[in-house]
Amino acid sequence: MASQDWFEKDFYAILGVPQDADAATIKKTYRKVARTMHPDHNVGDAKAEERFKEVGEAYAVLSDPEKRREYDAIRAMSHGGARFTAGGAGGQGAGFEDIFSAFGGAGGAGGPGGQRVRFNTGGAGGQPNLEDILGQMFGGGAPGAGYGGYGATAGPRSGTDVQANTHIAFRDAVEGSTVALSSPDLGRINARIPAGVKDGQRIRLRGKGRQGDPGAPAGDLILTVTVDKHPVFGREGDNLTLDLPITFAEAALGATVAVPTLDGGSVKVKVAPGTPSGRVLRLKGRGVKRGDHVGDLLAKVQVVVPQRLTDEAREAVEKMAAAEDGHDPRAELFQRARA
């Protein structure tokens, strides 16, 4: 929560980063400074210990996107983002109370033509409650809320998002499925996984996160999906892939062979005579379906070399080798290698 420190302290200067520093720079700088100023490395050094606390306070604000946004807005108001009349003697700069009085703090009026803003007071002496003031100025501080105009009232806060992970089978990822998730704070949730989800993909399930204030929407569930590998099928975009073993005779003479499909069935495909290992046979419309688009099934031919030959098979292979005597299949390879 904001405090008067946010007006008085320059957290960017304390941490040693520019005001437009990104999150990675802020984190890296903090780690470096914190290591140097850590009490374990500066035993008995009160100044180093105090510096360590200041750096930690600065990092706690600047590393939180919501706190940093509020801090920048508050600092902008007190350093030129909005014009305020000095309230101290001798024209001193406006103090913490002066800034809010310029908005009509505690029911006061602004300058001529200024807009009156009412703040609920609380605590001893009827002093303005800082949280109430900031709530009205910044739309209640709800996560993701923008800064309203002067006089904006705090509304019910939306629920926060929740991160979760799940494993699903390869086939479920391709065809879509519903998974049951459970957690101590959210209970049991049924999450619909759309067809065609990829490994590592994040799915946003609207309204499945933590509940907000009454009348406010719930947060979302951000689900990261890990897809288990399949023993046969792979995936390239919306295409499914597999290695298709065929015999030497089928490759040499040609054949029509069965190819398995992900749904447990099969489809026939024609292997042309002289098909080599590595050739890809495309089966249209047998891949991943996403919306109106359907991918293909890509079957990569793998010619199987027999480990054992019968006497008859060996004799047939020897006759073939004799018929091809003088043909060197590697001649072109060597020719290209010397080029």
C-alpha positions as CSV (number, residue, x, y, z in Angstrom):
1,M,0.0,0.0,0.0
2,A,1.2,3.5,-0.7
3,S,2.6,5.6,2.1
4,Q,4.1,9.1,2.5
5,D,7.5,7.5,1.6
6,W,6.3,7.3,-1.9
7,F,6.3,11.1,-2.1
8,E,9.5,11.6,-0.2
9,K,11.7,8.8,-1.6
10,D,13.0,8.4,-5.1
11,F,13.1,4.6,-5.4
12,Y,14.7,4.8,-8.9
13,A,17.6,6.8,-7.5
14,I,17.9,4.5,-4.4
15,L,18.1,1.4,-6.6
16,G,20.3,3.2,-9.2
17,V,18.1,2.6,-12.3
18,P,16.5,5.1,-14.8
19,Q,12.8,5.7,-14.6
20,D,12.2,3.8,-17.9
21,A,14.1,0.7,-16.7
22,D,12.5,-2.6,-17.6
23,A,11.7,-5.4,-15.2
24,A,14.9,-7.4,-16.1
25,T,17.2,-4.4,-15.4
26,I,15.5,-3.7,-12.1
27,K,15.9,-7.3,-11.0
28,K,19.5,-7.5,-12.1
29,T,20.5,-4.2,-10.4
30,Y,18.7,-5.2,-7.2
31,R,20.5,-8.5,-7.0
32,K,23.9,-6.8,-7.5
33,V,23.3,-4.0,-5.0
34,A,21.7,-6.4,-2.4
35,R,24.7,-8.7,-2.6
36,T,27.1,-5.8,-1.9
37,M,25.0,-4.3,1.0
38,H,23.9,-7.6,2.6
39,P,24.5,-7.6,6.4
40,D,26.4,-10.8,6.2
41,H,29.1,-9.0,4.2
42,N,29.0,-5.8,6.3
43,V,28.9,-7.0,9.9
44,G,28.5,-4.1,12.3
45,D,28.1,-1.6,9.5
46,A,24.9,0.3,10.4
47,K,24.9,2.4,7.2
48,A,25.2,-0.7,5.0
49,E,22.3,-2.3,6.9
50,E,20.2,0.8,6.4
51,R,21.1,1.0,2.7
52,F,20.2,-2.7,2.4
53,K,16.7,-2.0,3.8
54,E,16.2,1.0,1.5
55,V,17.2,-1.0,-1.6
56,G,14.8,-3.8,-0.5
57,E,11.9,-1.3,-0.1
58,A,12.6,0.3,-3.5
59,Y,12.7,-3.1,-5.2
60,A,9.5,-4.2,-3.5
61,V,7.7,-1.3,-5.2
62,L,9.4,-1.2,-8.6
63,S,9.3,-4.9,-9.2
64,D,5.5,-5.0,-8.7
65,P,3.9,-3.7,-11.9
66,E,0.7,-2.5,-10.0
67,K,2.7,-0.8,-7.2
68,R,5.1,0.8,-9.7
69,R,2.3,2.2,-11.7
70,E,0.7,3.8,-8.6
71,Y,4.1,5.1,-7.4
72,D,4.9,6.7,-10.8
73,A,1.5,8.4,-10.8
74,I,1.9,9.7,-7.3
75,R,5.4,10.9,-8.0
76,A,4.2,12.6,-11.1
77,M,1.6,14.6,-9.1
78,S,4.2,15.8,-6.6
79,H,6.9,16.6,-9.2
80,G,5.3,18.4,-12.0
81,G,2.7,16.0,-13.3
82,A,0.0,18.2,-11.8
83,R,0.3,21.8,-10.6
84,F,-0.2,22.5,-6.8
85,T,0.0,25.7,-4.8
86,A,2.8,25.6,-2.3
87,G,1.5,25.5,1.2
88,G,4.6,26.1,3.3
89,A,6.1,29.4,4.4
90,G,8.4,31.1,2.1
91,G,7.1,29.3,-1.0
92,Q,8.2,25.8,0.0
93,G,7.1,22.9,-2.2
94,A,3.8,21.3,-1.5
95,G,3.9,18.6,1.2
96,F,2.0,15.4,1.4
97,E,-1.1,17.0,2.9
98,D,-0.9,20.0,0.6
99,I,-1.1,17.8,-2.5
100,F,-4.3,16.1,-1.4
101,S,-5.8,19.5,-0.2
102,A,-5.4,20.7,-3.8
103,F,-8.0,18.0,-4.7
104,G,-10.3,19.1,-1.9
105,G,-9.0,16.7,0.7
106,A,-11.3,15.9,3.6
107,G,-14.1,17.8,1.9
108,G,-12.2,21.0,1.2
109,A,-12.5,22.9,-2.1
110,G,-9.9,23.3,-4.7
111,G,-8.9,26.5,-6.3
112,P,-11.2,28.8,-8.2
113,G,-13.1,26.7,-10.8
114,G,-11.6,23.6,-9.3
115,Q,-13.5,20.3,-8.9
116,R,-14.5,19.4,-5.4
117,V,-13.6,15.8,-4.3
118,R,-14.9,14.2,-1.2
119,F,-12.7,11.8,0.8
120,N,-13.9,9.7,3.7
121,T,-11.9,10.5,6.8
122,G,-10.8,8.1,9.5
123,G,-8.6,7.9,12.5
124,A,-7.9,10.3,15.2
125,G,-8.5,14.0,14.5
126,G,-10.5,13.3,11.3
127,Q,-7.3,13.0,9.2
128,P,-7.8,11.7,5.7
129,N,-7.2,7.9,5.4
130,L,-4.5,7.4,2.7
131,E,-5.9,4.1,1.5
132,D,-9.4,5.7,1.0
133,I,-7.8,8.7,-0.8
134,L,-5.8,6.5,-3.2
135,G,-8.8,4.2,-3.6
136,Q,-10.8,7.1,-4.9
137,M,-8.0,8.6,-7.0
138,F,-7.0,5.3,-8.6
139,G,-10.3,3.5,-9.0
140,G,-10.0,1.4,-5.9
141,G,-6.6,-0.1,-6.7
142,A,-8.2,-3.1,-8.3
143,P,-5.7,-5.1,-10.4
144,G,-5.8,-3.9,-14.0
145,A,-7.9,-0.9,-13.2
146,G,-7.0,2.4,-14.9
147,Y,-6.7,5.6,-13.0
148,G,-10.0,7.4,-13.0
149,G,-10.6,11.1,-13.2
150,Y,-10.7,13.2,-10.0
151,G,-13.5,12.0,-7.9
152,A,-13.6,8.4,-9.3
153,T,-15.1,6.1,-6.7
154,A,-13.7,2.7,-5.7
155,G,-15.7,-0.2,-7.2
156,P,-15.7,-3.9,-6.4
157,R,-12.5,-5.6,-7.1
158,S,-12.2,-8.3,-9.8
159,G,-10.9,-11.7,-8.9
160,T,-7.3,-12.5,-9.6
161,D,-6.0,-14.8,-12.3
162,V,-4.6,-18.3,-11.3
163,Q,-1.8,-20.1,-13.0
164,A,-2.0,-23.9,-13.4
165,N,-0.4,-26.8,-15.4
166,T,-1.8,-30.0,-16.8
167,H,-0.6,-33.1,-18.8
168,I,-2.8,-34.5,-21.5
169,A,-2.5,-37.4,-23.9
170,F,-1.3,-36.8,-27.5
171,R,-4.7,-37.8,-28.9
172,D,-6.6,-35.6,-26.5
173,A,-4.5,-32.7,-27.6
174,V,-5.3,-33.3,-31.3
175,E,-9.0,-34.1,-30.8
176,G,-9.8,-31.9,-27.8
177,S,-10.9,-33.1,-24.4
178,T,-12.1,-32.0,-20.9
179,V,-9.8,-32.3,-17.9
180,A,-10.7,-32.1,-14.3
181,L,-8.5,-29.9,-12.1
182,S,-8.6,-29.4,-8.4
183,S,-6.9,-27.1,-5.9
184,P,-7.5,-26.3,-2.2
185,D,-8.7,-22.7,-2.8
186,L,-10.6,-23.1,-6.1
187,G,-12.0,-26.6,-5.6
188,R,-12.8,-28.8,-8.6
189,I,-12.8,-27.2,-12.1
190,N,-13.6,-28.8,-15.4
191,A,-11.5,-27.3,-18.1
192,R,-12.2,-27.7,-21.8
193,I,-9.1,-28.2,-23.9
194,P,-9.7,-27.1,-27.5
195,A,-8.8,-29.4,-30.4
196,G,-5.3,-28.8,-31.8
197,V,-3.7,-27.5,-28.7
198,K,0.1,-27.6,-28.8
199,D,2.7,-28.7,-26.3
200,G,3.5,-25.8,-24.0
201,Q,0.5,-23.7,-25.1
202,R,-1.2,-21.5,-22.6
203,I,-5.0,-21.4,-22.5
204,R,-7.0,-18.7,-20.8
205,L,-10.3,-19.9,-19.3
206,R,-12.4,-16.9,-18.5
207,G,-14.0,-16.7,-15.1
208,K,-12.3,-19.8,-13.8
209,G,-9.9,-18.0,-11.5
210,R,-10.4,-16.6,-8.0
211,Q,-13.7,-14.9,-7.1
212,G,-13.9,-11.1,-6.9
213,D,-15.9,-8.9,-4.7
214,P,-19.7,-9.3,-4.9
215,G,-20.8,-7.9,-8.3
216,A,-17.3,-8.1,-9.8
217,P,-16.2,-10.7,-12.3
218,A,-14.0,-13.6,-11.3
219,G,-10.4,-13.9,-12.5
220,D,-9.2,-16.2,-15.3
221,L,-7.4,-19.5,-15.1
222,I,-4.2,-19.5,-17.2
223,L,-3.6,-23.2,-18.0
224,T,-0.3,-24.3,-19.4
225,V,-0.7,-27.6,-21.3
226,T,2.0,-30.3,-21.6
227,V,1.3,-32.8,-24.3
228,D,2.6,-36.4,-23.7
229,K,4.5,-38.0,-26.6
230,H,2.9,-40.7,-28.7
231,P,4.8,-43.9,-29.5
232,V,3.9,-43.7,-33.2
233,F,2.7,-40.2,-34.1
234,G,4.5,-36.9,-34.1
235,R,3.3,-33.4,-35.1
236,E,4.6,-30.7,-37.4
237,G,2.2,-27.7,-37.2
238,D,-1.2,-29.1,-38.1
239,N,0.3,-32.2,-39.8
240,L,0.7,-35.6,-38.1
241,T,3.8,-37.6,-38.9
242,L,4.9,-41.2,-38.6
243,D,7.6,-43.6,-39.9
244,L,6.1,-46.2,-42.3
245,P,8.1,-49.4,-42.5
246,I,7.9,-51.3,-45.9
247,T,9.8,-54.3,-47.2
248,F,12.5,-54.2,-49.8
249,A,10.2,-56.0,-52.2
250,E,7.4,-53.4,-51.6
251,A,9.8,-50.5,-52.2
252,A,11.3,-52.1,-55.3
253,L,8.2,-53.5,-57.0
254,G,5.5,-51.1,-55.6
255,A,2.6,-52.0,-53.4
256,T,-0.5,-50.8,-51.6
257,V,0.0,-50.8,-47.8
258,A,-2.1,-49.9,-44.8
259,V,-1.2,-46.9,-42.7
260,P,-2.5,-46.5,-39.1
261,T,-4.5,-43.4,-38.2
262,L,-4.7,-41.6,-34.8
263,D,-8.3,-42.6,-34.3
264,G,-7.3,-46.3,-34.2
265,G,-8.2,-47.1,-37.8
266,S,-6.2,-47.3,-40.9
267,V,-6.1,-46.0,-44.5
268,K,-4.6,-47.5,-47.6
269,V,-1.7,-45.8,-49.5
270,K,0.0,-46.7,-52.7
271,V,3.8,-47.1,-52.7
272,A,5.2,-46.5,-56.2
273,P,7.8,-48.9,-57.6
274,G,11.3,-47.8,-56.7
275,T,10.3,-45.8,-53.6
276,P,13.4,-45.1,-51.5
277,S,13.8,-44.7,-47.8
278,G,12.9,-41.2,-46.6
279,R,10.3,-40.4,-49.2
280,V,7.2,-38.8,-47.6
281,L,3.7,-40.0,-48.6
282,R,1.0,-37.4,-47.9
283,L,-2.5,-38.6,-46.8
284,K,-4.8,-35.6,-47.2
285,G,-7.1,-34.6,-44.3
286,R,-5.8,-37.1,-41.8
287,G,-4.0,-34.5,-39.6
288,V,-5.0,-32.0,-36.9
289,K,-8.3,-30.3,-37.3
290,R,-8.5,-26.7,-36.1
291,G,-11.6,-24.7,-37.0
292,D,-12.1,-25.1,-40.8
293,H,-8.6,-26.2,-41.4
294,V,-7.4,-29.8,-41.4
295,G,-3.8,-30.9,-41.7
296,D,-2.4,-34.0,-43.4
297,L,-0.8,-37.3,-42.3
298,L,2.8,-37.5,-43.5
299,A,4.1,-41.0,-43.7
300,K,7.9,-41.2,-44.1
301,V,9.0,-44.4,-45.8
302,Q,11.5,-46.6,-44.0
303,V,12.7,-49.6,-46.1
304,V,13.3,-52.5,-43.7
305,V,16.4,-54.6,-44.3
306,P,15.7,-58.3,-43.2
307,Q,17.9,-59.5,-40.4
308,R,17.7,-63.1,-41.4
309,L,17.3,-64.7,-44.9
310,T,16.0,-68.1,-45.8
311,D,18.1,-70.0,-48.3
312,E,15.6,-69.2,-51.0
313,A,15.6,-65.5,-50.2
314,R,19.4,-65.4,-50.1
315,E,19.6,-67.1,-53.5
316,A,17.2,-64.5,-54.9
317,V,19.2,-61.6,-53.5
318,E,22.4,-63.1,-54.8
319,K,20.9,-63.4,-58.3
320,M,19.8,-59.7,-58.1
321,A,23.3,-58.7,-57.0
322,A,24.8,-60.6,-60.0
323,A,22.3,-58.9,-62.3
324,E,23.4,-55.5,-61.0
325,D,27.1,-56.3,-61.2
326,G,29.0,-53.2,-62.3
327,H,26.5,-50.7,-61.0
328,D,27.9,-48.4,-58.3
329,P,25.1,-46.5,-56.4
330,R,27.8,-44.3,-54.8
331,A,29.4,-43.1,-58.0
332,E,27.3,-40.0,-58.2
333,L,28.0,-39.3,-54.5
334,F,31.8,-39.3,-55.0
335,Q,31.4,-37.2,-58.1
336,R,29.5,-34.5,-56.2
337,A,31.9,-34.7,-53.3
338,R,34.9,-33.9,-55.7
339,A,33.0,-31.0,-57.4
